[in-house]
Amino acid sequence: MCGEQESENDPRDAIIREQAELIAELQEKVDRLQALLEGKADAKAAKKPIFTENYSADRNKNREKKTKKKSTGRKPTDAKRDLVTQEINIYAEGAAREECVRRRSQLAWRIDDGQSVYVCDHIDGLPDSIRKACRCHQDCETAAANSALKSS
């Protein structure tokens, strides 16, 4: 009988019982929390997203394309020819007009009697010449106009 009394009064048995009760309580708590988590997961999975916007490709089917703005870049020479108010033929110095051929045409703004005019210079030269054509009277007028602008 001595062995049975010792086992009943053994402090280790009391600790084991307390721990068993604590384990049982914690296991119940874990089971409740797991059930709660499963319920929350089911509630979130059940909701379907609601889209307020129409994101489909069909939305843009009948939409008209916007027209592009005109380029603000350089205008071609043909578009500028309508603005020309004066045409000047410039020939190679010392050459007969009949012998000269047109090398190029140049469009430029000039000041004439205080007015800006758009001028087309037709530059003619000899067929085998690499010399530039002379426009002496034009150069003098342009230089005078430029100096007048700078001084004012």
VENFENHU-V9548 format. One record per helix or strand of 2 or more residues. SS is the DSSP state (2 for helix, 1 for strand). FROM is the first residue (numbers start at 0). LEN is the number of residues. If there is no record, write none. Layout:
# VENFENHU-V9548
((SS,FROM,LEN) (SS,FROM,LEN))
This chain:
# VENFENHU-V9548
((2,1,8) (2,10,36) (2,56,4) (2,76,7) (1,85,5) (1,99,13) (1,114,12) (2,135,16))
